[in-house]
Amino acid sequence: MAQPRLKDPASPRPLSAPPRARAKAGASQQRAAPSRGALRARKKFLKAFPGGFRDQTYLDWERDYKWNAHRQWQEVLGEAAFADFIRQKRFQDIAAAAIRIESRTNLLFSFEKMALRDAVRSPPGAKAFATALFDFLHGSEPMDVRFTRWVEAIARLPRRQTRVLTWPLVTVFGFIAQPNTHFFLKPTVTREAARRYGVELPYASRPSWPLYKDLLDFVRTVRSDISDLRPRDMIDMQSYLWVQGSDEYPD
């Protein structure tokens, strides 16, 4: 069922540079021709969605349900509300809200959803998940420290049948809560998208900051290549790369 179209915030404008810097930047851009992989990716995306990131079909199929999940997160688990829940020790309410918001998307596999529900069913599991997630999203430490601690916390959650520590589960809540910062990684599709782009992403099944940083660097490169298409955030970038690597979008 198609999701209603939502209003996105306007894309921020870059700060103006001095004339000499602009001239140098322009010359550099003229020298840097897009790679074959970049041209193929653009062609494939625009074949699927001729209107680019503002195409109505793109909004219906790829963007709106993810943006809607972000809006729901902001309403229920925005930083102030999240902090209040932590102070009140409502850890199971936090875990339940996070799971409920994600469940309205198609981002996690069913086994990952079940593994997380099992992991936070007990009060200690819910507390560990909630406090680690708050620190990951809103802590004062550098991102590498926060991401590493988040991974370690997920690894320590109670496990019943299936493992909780997967790339999609580790990255989904940052992606929903802070789509200007975090990327959602489905390893198979994203690595295939990178391969078609001409990049071999280093990979290990256990999430880690160095590999996540490599992923963010790759996404930043792709975003620069398609800056004229005006991607708004990581939702657009994840969707763009999904089109490249998923069987849902044949060449």
N, C-alpha and C positions, 0 to 999 in steps of 0.2 A: 504494500500500500504506500502510495507516494506521501511523503511528509510535506507539510505546508512550507511554503517559502518563507524564510526568515530574513530579517534585515541585518546585514553585517555592518560593523563599524567601518568607516572609511579608512582606506589604506594610508598610513602615515607618509608624509612627504619627506624626502631626504633633505638634510640641511644643505644650503647653498655653499658651494666651494668658490674660492677666489678664481678670477678669470684664468690665470696661468695654470692652476690645478685642474680646472675644467678642460682646458685645452689639452693638457697632458693625458687626462683621463679619456678624452675623446679619441686621441691618437692611439692610445693603448687599445681601446675598444675596436677601432678600425683594424688593428693588426691581428686581433685575436678572432680568427674565424671559428665558427661553431664546428665541433667534431661531427663526423658522420653519425655517430651514435646519438648525439644531441639533435641532429636534423631528423633522424628517423623517429626519435621519441616525439618530437613536436608534431611531425606529420601524423603519427598514429593517434595522438591525443586529439588533434583537431579533426581527424576523420571521425572519431567517435563523438566529439562535441564541437561542432563548427563554431559555436559561440564562445569557445574557451571556458574560462572559469566563471563566466556569467551566463552560460548556456542553460536554458531552463531544464533540459534533460539532465545535464550535469548536476544541477542543484537537486533535482528530484532523486537521482540515482546515487550520487556520491557525497554531496556536501551537507545537505540540510539535516539529515538525521544525526550526523556527527556534531554539527553546530548546535542542534537542539539539545544533545546530551551535555555539551559545554554550558549552555544556558541553564539547564536544570542543575548542573553542578554548582554554578555560581549562586543560584537561588537557595540551595540547600546546604552546600558545603563550601561557600566562599570563605575567605580567610578568617573573617571575624566570627562567623557562625561556627566554623571548624574549631577555632580557638575556644569558644564558649563550651562546645561539646567536650573538648579535652579537659577544661577546668572542672566541668561537672562530672567527669569520669564516665561519660556516656559512650563508651568505646563500642559497644555492640550496636548502638544507633548509628554511629559513624560507618561501621563496616556494612550494616544493612543498607544504608543510603548509597554508599559507593557501589555495592553490588546491584542494587535496584536500578541505578542510573545506567550502569554498563549493560545490564541485561536488556535494555531497550535498543541496543545496537547489535550489529552482527560482527563485532570486532573479535571477541574471544571464541574459541572453540568450546563446545559443550563440556568436554572433559576438563578444560581449564576453569570454567565457571563452577563446576561441581567441586573441583579440588579446592578452590578458594572458599566456597561455602563451608566445606568440611573444616578447613583450616581456621576459620574465624567463629566456628560454632561455640567453642568454649570461651569463657571470659578471658583467660590468659591469651588465647589466640587473637581475639578481637582487640585487646589492649595493645598487643605487639604490633598488629597491622595498623591500627589507627594512629598510634604515636609515631611509628616509623613513616607513615604516609605524610603526616603533618610536617615532620622535620624535612622530608624530601622536598615537599612543595614550598614550604615557607621558612625553612631554617636559615640561619645566617652564615653557615659554612659555605665554602666554595662548592660549585656544582659537582666536581669530581668526588669530593668527600661525601656529599649528600647522596649521590647516586650509589656509591659503593656501600654506604650504610643501609640504604634501602634494599639493595640486592641481598645483603647479609641478613636483614630482618626477614625478608621473604623466604630465604633458605632455611631459617630456623622455625618457620611456622609448622604447626602440627600437620602431619601427612597421614592420610588413610590409605587410599589405593593409588592415586595418580599424583605425580609430582606437581608442586605449586610453582617451582622456580623455572619459568619459561620466559623467553623474550617477550611474547605478547602480554603476559600477565604483568611483568615488570614495567612495561612501557605504556600500558593502556591508560592508567589513571593520570599520569603526567600529561598525556596527550589530550585527554578529556578536560582536565582542569586548567591546563596552561598551553593551549594550542599555538601560542606565539613562540613557545620555547621547545616543547618536547615533541618527538616523533614517535609514532606507533610502528613497531617493527614486527611484521610477519616475515620471518626469515626467508622462506622459500620464494615467495613472490618478490620481495624486495631485492634479494640477491640476484634473481633472474633479471629484474629491471636494471640493476647495476651492470650485470654482464652484457646486456644488450646495449647499454650506454657506453661500454668499453672499459668498465671498471670492475675489478675483482675485489669485492669487499672481504676483508679478513673476517673470519667467523669462528666461533666456538659455541656450543650449545648452552654453556653457562654464561649468563650475562655478566658483563664487566664494563667498567668505565672506558678503558682504552678502545674497546670495540664500539661502544656507543658513541664515543667522540669521533671515531672514523666515519661512522654512519652520518652523524651530524655534519661533518665536513663535506661528505659526498652530497648530501641534500643541499647544503649551501652552494655548492658548485652548480648543481642543477637549477637551483632558484635563480642564480645569476644568469644562466643561459636563457631562461624564459622570463626574465624580468619584464619584458615588453608585454607579456600576457597578464601581468599584474596579479600574481598569486598573493593571497591575503595572509596566509599563515601556514602552519604545518598541516592543517586539514587539506588545503589545496595541494600541498606538496606530497602528502601521503596518497592522496587520490590520483595525482599525476603519475606517480611511480606504480601505483596499483594497476593503472591502465596498461603500463608497459609490460608488467610481468605476469599478469593474471590471465588464465585461460578464458575468463569471462569476456575478454576483449581480444579477439583474434586479429592477426595482422591483416 
